[in-house]
C-alpha cells in the first residue's frame, strides 16, 4: 500500500519536511519512495529513496501526518 510520509530536509536552517509517496512494509515501517523527485543538488533528505524507515504520527501544519523518524536495517 502506498501512502505519503514526510521526510525531514537537512541543512535548511528551519524544520522542513518533504512529502514522499512511499510503500508500507509493516505496521509503522515504510520504504521511502521519491526516486523520481529526489535531487541531491537541491535538497538533503534525512532518509534517501529506497531506505526502510520507522514512522510516527505527528501534528504538522498539514494536520496529523506520518513522519520518518528512524532508519531500519534490513
Biopython code that builds the backbone (N, CA, C, O; Angstrom):
import numpy as np
from Bio.PDB.StructureBuilder import StructureBuilder

atoms = [
    (1, "UNK", "N", (0.838, -1.181, 0.000)),
    (1, "UNK", "CA", (0.000, 0.000, 0.000)),
    (1, "UNK", "C", (0.883, 1.245, 0.000)),
    (1, "UNK", "O", (1.828, 1.339, 0.784)),
    (2, "UNK", "N", (0.581, 2.185, -0.867)),
    (2, "UNK", "CA", (1.344, 3.425, -0.935)),
    (2, "UNK", "C", (0.664, 4.514, -0.110)),
    (2, "UNK", "O", (-0.562, 4.614, -0.058)),
    (3, "UNK", "N", (1.499, 5.321, 0.529)),
    (3, "UNK", "CA", (0.988, 6.405, 1.362)),
    (3, "UNK", "C", (2.047, 7.505, 1.424)),
    (3, "UNK", "O", (3.243, 7.235, 1.309)),
    (4, "UNK", "N", (1.601, 8.727, 1.605)),
    (4, "UNK", "CA", (2.528, 9.848, 1.764)),
    (4, "UNK", "C", (3.118, 9.813, 3.176)),
    (4, "UNK", "O", (2.388, 9.771, 4.166)),
    (5, "UNK", "N", (4.450, 9.832, 3.249)),
    (5, "UNK", "CA", (5.129, 10.043, 4.530)),
    (5, "UNK", "C", (5.996, 11.286, 4.374)),
    (5, "UNK", "O", (6.278, 11.716, 3.256)),
    (6, "UNK", "N", (6.412, 11.851, 5.478)),
    (6, "UNK", "CA", (7.177, 13.097, 5.453)),
    (6, "UNK", "C", (8.618, 12.824, 5.869)),
    (6, "UNK", "O", (8.881, 12.195, 6.894)),
    (7, "UNK", "N", (9.545, 13.315, 5.043)),
    (7, "UNK", "CA", (10.980, 13.168, 5.280)),
    (7, "UNK", "C", (11.547, 14.536, 5.629)),
    (7, "UNK", "O", (11.305, 15.509, 4.915)),
    (8, "UNK", "N", (12.297, 14.618, 6.719)),
    (8, "UNK", "CA", (12.895, 15.890, 7.105)),
    (8, "UNK", "C", (14.002, 16.269, 6.125)),
    (8, "UNK", "O", (14.793, 15.426, 5.702)),
    (9, "UNK", "N", (14.041, 17.560, 5.774)),
    (9, "UNK", "CA", (15.119, 18.085, 4.948)),
    (9, "UNK", "C", (16.175, 18.662, 5.875)),
    (9, "UNK", "O", (15.858, 19.404, 6.805)),
    (10, "UNK", "N", (17.421, 18.323, 5.622)),
    (10, "UNK", "CA", (18.537, 18.768, 6.451)),
    (10, "UNK", "C", (19.171, 20.014, 5.848)),
    (10, "UNK", "O", (19.083, 20.246, 4.642)),
    (11, "UNK", "N", (19.805, 20.807, 6.689)),
    (11, "UNK", "CA", (20.551, 21.974, 6.226)),
    (11, "UNK", "C", (19.685, 23.118, 5.744)),
    (11, "UNK", "O", (20.155, 23.967, 4.987)),
    (12, "UNK", "N", (18.427, 23.163, 6.165)),
    (12, "UNK", "CA", (17.510, 24.208, 5.704)),
    (12, "UNK", "C", (17.463, 25.414, 6.648)),
    (12, "UNK", "O", (16.919, 26.459, 6.288)),
    (13, "UNK", "N", (18.026, 25.278, 7.845)),
    (13, "UNK", "CA", (18.002, 26.376, 8.797)),
    (13, "UNK", "C", (16.716, 26.433, 9.625)),
    (13, "UNK", "O", (16.631, 27.188, 10.593)),
    (14, "UNK", "N", (15.741, 25.653, 9.253)),
    (14, "UNK", "CA", (14.483, 25.535, 9.986)),
    (14, "UNK", "C", (13.941, 24.132, 9.729)),
    (14, "UNK", "O", (14.433, 23.421, 8.853)),
    (15, "UNK", "N", (12.937, 23.742, 10.488)),
    (15, "UNK", "CA", (12.379, 22.404, 10.342)),
    (15, "UNK", "C", (11.471, 22.360, 9.111)),
    (15, "UNK", "O", (10.426, 23.009, 9.074)),
    (16, "UNK", "N", (11.887, 21.582, 8.102)),
    (16, "UNK", "CA", (11.149, 21.479, 6.840)),
    (16, "UNK", "C", (11.034, 20.007, 6.476)),
    (16, "UNK", "O", (11.966, 19.229, 6.677)),
    (17, "UNK", "N", (9.873, 19.636, 5.937)),
    (17, "UNK", "CA", (9.636, 18.252, 5.530)),
    (17, "UNK", "C", (9.243, 18.180, 4.059)),
    (17, "UNK", "O", (8.625, 19.101, 3.524)),
    (18, "UNK", "N", (9.608, 17.075, 3.416)),
    (18, "UNK", "CA", (9.226, 16.786, 2.032)),
    (18, "UNK", "C", (8.224, 15.626, 2.063)),
    (18, "UNK", "O", (8.554, 14.549, 2.558)),
    (19, "UNK", "N", (6.999, 15.829, 1.541)),
    (19, "UNK", "CA", (6.063, 14.706, 1.438)),
    (19, "UNK", "C", (6.509, 13.771, 0.312)),
    (19, "UNK", "O", (6.803, 14.221, -0.796)),
    (20, "UNK", "N", (6.556, 12.472, 0.602)),
    (20, "UNK", "CA", (7.068, 11.490, -0.367)),
    (20, "UNK", "C", (6.135, 10.274, -0.388)),
    (20, "UNK", "O", (5.846, 9.691, 0.657)),
    (21, "UNK", "N", (5.674, 9.899, -1.564)),
    (21, "UNK", "CA", (4.865, 8.696, -1.705)),
    (21, "UNK", "C", (5.761, 7.494, -1.441)),
    (21, "UNK", "O", (6.782, 7.316, -2.105)),
    (22, "UNK", "N", (5.376, 6.667, -0.470)),
    (22, "UNK", "CA", (6.208, 5.549, -0.020)),
    (22, "UNK", "C", (5.342, 4.297, 0.120)),
    (22, "UNK", "O", (4.114, 4.372, 0.084)),
    (23, "UNK", "N", (5.997, 3.147, 0.281)),
    (23, "UNK", "CA", (5.299, 1.863, 0.330)),
    (23, "UNK", "C", (5.339, 1.298, 1.744)),
    (23, "UNK", "O", (6.402, 1.195, 2.356)),
    (24, "UNK", "N", (4.170, 0.937, 2.250)),
    (24, "UNK", "CA", (4.070, 0.351, 3.588)),
    (24, "UNK", "C", (4.646, -1.054, 3.575)),
    (24, "UNK", "O", (4.297, -1.872, 2.724)),
    (25, "UNK", "N", (5.542, -1.330, 4.539)),
    (25, "UNK", "CA", (6.192, -2.634, 4.665)),
    (25, "UNK", "C", (5.616, -3.398, 5.848)),
    (25, "UNK", "O", (5.445, -4.616, 5.790)),
    (26, "UNK", "N", (5.315, -2.666, 6.931)),
    (26, "UNK", "CA", (4.803, -3.246, 8.158)),
    (26, "UNK", "C", (3.964, -2.175, 8.854)),
    (26, "UNK", "O", (3.725, -1.110, 8.285)),
    (27, "UNK", "N", (3.519, -2.450, 10.073)),
    (27, "UNK", "CA", (2.621, -1.549, 10.789)),
    (27, "UNK", "C", (3.106, -0.097, 10.790)),
    (27, "UNK", "O", (2.351, 0.798, 10.410)),
    (28, "UNK", "N", (4.329, 0.148, 11.202)),
    (28, "UNK", "CA", (4.872, 1.514, 11.251)),
    (28, "UNK", "C", (6.189, 1.605, 10.483)),
    (28, "UNK", "O", (7.065, 2.394, 10.836)),
    (29, "UNK", "N", (6.323, 0.800, 9.438)),
    (29, "UNK", "CA", (7.557, 0.744, 8.643)),
    (29, "UNK", "C", (7.217, 0.949, 7.168)),
    (29, "UNK", "O", (6.293, 0.335, 6.635)),
    (30, "UNK", "N", (7.987, 1.829, 6.521)),
    (30, "UNK", "CA", (7.778, 2.143, 5.105)),
    (30, "UNK", "C", (9.092, 2.114, 4.349)),
    (30, "UNK", "O", (10.160, 2.330, 4.922)),
    (31, "UNK", "N", (9.000, 1.845, 3.045)),
    (31, "UNK", "CA", (10.149, 2.008, 2.159)),
    (31, "UNK", "C", (9.953, 3.353, 1.467)),
    (31, "UNK", "O", (8.948, 3.585, 0.794)),
    (32, "UNK", "N", (10.930, 4.225, 1.649)),
    (32, "UNK", "CA", (10.854, 5.578, 1.108)),
    (32, "UNK", "C", (10.841, 5.524, -0.422)),
    (32, "UNK", "O", (11.665, 4.851, -1.040)),
    (33, "UNK", "N", (9.911, 6.231, -1.004)),
    (33, "UNK", "CA", (9.850, 6.383, -2.457)),
    (33, "UNK", "C", (10.607, 7.647, -2.862)),
    (33, "UNK", "O", (11.571, 8.044, -2.207)),
    (34, "UNK", "N", (10.160, 8.265, -3.939)),
    (34, "UNK", "CA", (10.696, 9.563, -4.326)),
    (34, "UNK", "C", (11.911, 9.554, -5.217)),
    (34, "UNK", "O", (12.525, 10.601, -5.422)),
    (35, "UNK", "N", (12.288, 8.386, -5.766)),
    (35, "UNK", "CA", (13.457, 8.371, -6.655)),
    (35, "UNK", "C", (13.281, 9.353, -7.812)),
    (35, "UNK", "O", (14.255, 9.924, -8.304)),
    (36, "UNK", "N", (12.039, 9.545, -8.240)),
    (36, "UNK", "CA", (11.751, 10.421, -9.372)),
    (36, "UNK", "C", (11.820, 11.906, -9.013)),
    (36, "UNK", "O", (11.944, 12.743, -9.907)),
    (37, "UNK", "N", (11.743, 12.251, -7.729)),
    (37, "UNK", "CA", (11.768, 13.671, -7.337)),
    (37, "UNK", "C", (13.015, 14.047, -6.547)),
    (37, "UNK", "O", (13.263, 15.231, -6.320)),
    (38, "UNK", "N", (13.798, 13.071, -6.129)),
    (38, "UNK", "CA", (14.972, 13.351, -5.296)),
    (38, "UNK", "C", (16.088, 13.976, -6.126)),
    (38, "UNK", "O", (16.493, 13.430, -7.152)),
    (39, "UNK", "N", (16.579, 15.126, -5.670)),
    (39, "UNK", "CA", (17.693, 15.815, -6.334)),
    (39, "UNK", "C", (18.701, 16.220, -5.250)),
    (39, "UNK", "O", (18.498, 17.220, -4.562)),
    (40, "UNK", "N", (19.787, 15.449, -5.095)),
    (40, "UNK", "CA", (20.746, 15.743, -4.024)),
    (40, "UNK", "C", (21.444, 17.102, -4.186)),
    (40, "UNK", "O", (22.038, 17.608, -3.233)),
    (41, "UNK", "N", (21.378, 17.685, -5.367)),
    (41, "UNK", "CA", (21.952, 19.017, -5.560)),
    (41, "UNK", "C", (21.019, 20.117, -5.053)),
    (41, "UNK", "O", (21.435, 21.259, -4.858)),
    (42, "UNK", "N", (19.744, 19.752, -4.842)),
    (42, "UNK", "CA", (18.745, 20.730, -4.423)),
    (42, "UNK", "C", (18.340, 20.577, -2.958)),
    (42, "UNK", "O", (18.137, 21.571, -2.261)),
    (43, "UNK", "N", (18.220, 19.319, -2.485)),
    (43, "UNK", "CA", (17.766, 19.053, -1.120)),
    (43, "UNK", "C", (18.572, 17.913, -0.509)),
    (43, "UNK", "O", (19.010, 16.999, -1.207)),
    (44, "UNK", "N", (18.760, 17.985, 0.811)),
    (44, "UNK", "CA", (19.396, 16.893, 1.545)),
    (44, "UNK", "C", (18.333, 16.232, 2.415)),
    (44, "UNK", "O", (17.900, 16.793, 3.422)),
    (45, "UNK", "N", (17.912, 15.016, 2.007)),
    (45, "UNK", "CA", (16.893, 14.282, 2.750)),
    (45, "UNK", "C", (17.533, 13.537, 3.913)),
    (45, "UNK", "O", (18.634, 13.001, 3.783)),
    (46, "UNK", "N", (16.841, 13.502, 5.053)),
    (46, "UNK", "CA", (17.331, 12.730, 6.193)),
    (46, "UNK", "C", (17.409, 11.240, 5.840)),
    (46, "UNK", "O", (18.335, 10.550, 6.266)),
    (47, "UNK", "N", (16.445, 10.749, 5.070)),
    (47, "UNK", "CA", (16.421, 9.348, 4.631)),
    (47, "UNK", "C", (16.269, 9.316, 3.116)),
    (47, "UNK", "O", (15.357, 9.933, 2.565)),
    (48, "UNK", "N", (17.162, 8.598, 2.446)),
    (48, "UNK", "CA", (17.195, 8.564, 0.986)),
    (48, "UNK", "C", (16.124, 7.634, 0.420)),
    (48, "UNK", "O", (15.641, 6.742, 1.118)),
    (49, "UNK", "N", (15.750, 7.847, -0.863)),
    (49, "UNK", "CA", (14.819, 6.927, -1.514)),
    (49, "UNK", "C", (15.300, 5.479, -1.371)),
    (49, "UNK", "O", (16.498, 5.198, -1.428)),
    (50, "UNK", "N", (14.352, 4.583, -1.188)),
    (50, "UNK", "CA", (14.537, 3.140, -1.011)),
    (50, "UNK", "C", (14.968, 2.748, 0.398)),
    (50, "UNK", "O", (15.058, 1.558, 0.699)),
    (51, "UNK", "N", (15.239, 3.734, 1.277)),
    (51, "UNK", "CA", (15.531, 3.422, 2.681)),
    (51, "UNK", "C", (14.290, 2.827, 3.331)),
    (51, "UNK", "O", (13.165, 3.155, 2.953)),
    (52, "UNK", "N", (14.497, 1.953, 4.309)),
    (52, "UNK", "CA", (13.412, 1.415, 5.124)),
    (52, "UNK", "C", (13.406, 2.215, 6.425)),
    (52, "UNK", "O", (14.414, 2.276, 7.129)),
    (53, "UNK", "N", (12.267, 2.827, 6.738)),
    (53, "UNK", "CA", (12.191, 3.719, 7.895)),
    (53, "UNK", "C", (10.999, 3.406, 8.782)),
    (53, "UNK", "O", (9.972, 2.902, 8.326)),
    (54, "UNK", "N", (11.164, 3.719, 10.062)),
    (54, "UNK", "CA", (10.060, 3.682, 11.019)),
    (54, "UNK", "C", (9.398, 5.056, 10.989)),
    (54, "UNK", "O", (10.083, 6.075, 10.893)),
    (55, "UNK", "N", (8.080, 5.086, 11.071)),
    (55, "UNK", "CA", (7.358, 6.357, 11.072)),
    (55, "UNK", "C", (6.584, 6.519, 12.367)),
    (55, "UNK", "O", (6.275, 5.542, 13.048)),
    (56, "UNK", "N", (6.273, 7.771, 12.700)),
    (56, "UNK", "CA", (5.364, 8.081, 13.802)),
    (56, "UNK", "C", (4.426, 9.168, 13.338)),
    (56, "UNK", "O", (4.767, 9.997, 12.494)),
    (57, "UNK", "N", (3.240, 9.146, 13.906)),
    (57, "UNK", "CA", (2.269, 10.183, 13.601)),
    (57, "UNK", "C", (2.621, 11.441, 14.381)),
    (57, "UNK", "O", (2.851, 11.397, 15.590)),
    (58, "UNK", "N", (2.661, 12.570, 13.664)),
    (58, "UNK", "CA", (2.970, 13.856, 14.297)),
    (58, "UNK", "C", (2.014, 14.913, 13.762)),
    (58, "UNK", "O", (1.467, 14.789, 12.666)),
    (59, "UNK", "N", (1.831, 15.941, 14.555)),
    (59, "UNK", "CA", (0.990, 17.063, 14.167)),
    (59, "UNK", "C", (1.874, 18.120, 13.508)),
    (59, "UNK", "O", (2.737, 18.710, 14.156)),
    (60, "UNK", "N", (1.650, 18.354, 12.210)),
    (60, "UNK", "CA", (2.353, 19.406, 11.469)),
    (60, "UNK", "C", (1.321, 20.403, 10.971)),
    (60, "UNK", "O", (0.138, 20.284, 11.289)),
    (61, "UNK", "N", (1.756, 21.378, 10.197)),
    (61, "UNK", "CA", (0.834, 22.376, 9.651)),
    (61, "UNK", "C", (-0.286, 21.731, 8.846)),
    (61, "UNK", "O", (-1.407, 22.241, 8.822)),
    (62, "UNK", "N", (0.011, 20.603, 8.181)),
    (62, "UNK", "CA", (-0.976, 19.923, 7.338)),
    (62, "UNK", "C", (-1.901, 19.016, 8.147)),
    (62, "UNK", "O", (-2.723, 18.304, 7.570)),
    (63, "UNK", "N", (-1.778, 19.031, 9.473)),
    (63, "UNK", "CA", (-2.554, 18.135, 10.325)),
    (63, "UNK", "C", (-1.703, 16.961, 10.763)),
    (63, "UNK", "O", (-0.476, 17.050, 10.774)),
    (64, "UNK", "N", (-2.346, 15.861, 11.123)),
    (64, "UNK", "CA", (-1.608, 14.673, 11.564)),
    (64, "UNK", "C", (-1.070, 13.944, 10.343)),
    (64, "UNK", "O", (-1.820, 13.600, 9.429)),
    (65, "UNK", "N", (0.236, 13.713, 10.338)),
    (65, "UNK", "CA", (0.904, 13.052, 9.215)),
    (65, "UNK", "C", (1.884, 12.026, 9.750)),
    (65, "UNK", "O", (2.217, 12.032, 10.935)),
    (66, "UNK", "N", (2.346, 11.140, 8.869)),
    (66, "UNK", "CA", (3.374, 10.162, 9.227)),
    (66, "UNK", "C", (4.740, 10.742, 8.884)),
    (66, "UNK", "O", (4.991, 11.136, 7.745)),
    (67, "UNK", "N", (5.623, 10.788, 9.887)),
    (67, "UNK", "CA", (6.962, 11.347, 9.722)),
    (67, "UNK", "C", (7.988, 10.234, 9.926)),
    (67, "UNK", "O", (7.922, 9.493, 10.907)),
    (68, "UNK", "N", (8.929, 10.122, 9.001)),
    (68, "UNK", "CA", (10.022, 9.151, 9.145)),
    (68, "UNK", "C", (10.929, 9.605, 10.280)),
    (68, "UNK", "O", (11.379, 10.751, 10.309)),
    (69, "UNK", "N", (11.197, 8.687, 11.225)),
    (69, "UNK", "CA", (11.960, 9.073, 12.409)),
    (69, "UNK", "C", (13.223, 8.243, 12.627)),
    (69, "UNK", "O", (14.101, 8.637, 13.395)),
    (70, "UNK", "N", (13.315, 7.097, 11.956)),
    (70, "UNK", "CA", (14.453, 6.202, 12.230)),
    (70, "UNK", "C", (14.658, 5.255, 11.051)),
    (70, "UNK", "O", (13.703, 4.703, 10.504)),
    (71, "UNK", "N", (15.913, 5.081, 10.675)),
    (71, "UNK", "CA", (16.233, 4.119, 9.617)),
    (71, "UNK", "C", (16.269, 2.712, 10.205)),
    (71, "UNK", "O", (16.854, 2.476, 11.262)),
    (72, "UNK", "N", (15.630, 1.785, 9.495)),
    (72, "UNK", "CA", (15.620, 0.390, 9.920)),
    (72, "UNK", "C", (16.651, -0.360, 9.086)),
    (72, "UNK", "O", (16.759, -0.154, 7.877)),
    (73, "UNK", "N", (17.391, -1.215, 9.733)),
    (73, "UNK", "CA", (18.332, -2.061, 8.993)),
    (73, "UNK", "C", (17.572, -3.267, 8.485)),
    (73, "UNK", "O", (16.711, -3.803, 9.183)),
    (74, "UNK", "N", (17.876, -3.688, 7.299)),
    (74, "UNK", "CA", (17.134, -4.840, 6.895)),
    (74, "UNK", "C", (17.293, -5.202, 5.486)),
    (74, "UNK", "O", (16.699, -6.179, 5.029)),
]
sb = StructureBuilder()
sb.init_structure("model")
sb.init_model(0)
sb.init_chain("A")
sb.init_seg("    ")
for serial, (resi, resn, name, xyz) in enumerate(atoms, 1):
    if name == "N":
        sb.init_residue(resn, " ", resi, " ")
    sb.init_atom(name, np.array(xyz, "f"), 0.0, 1.0, " ", f" {name:<3s}", serial, name[0])
structure = sb.get_structure()
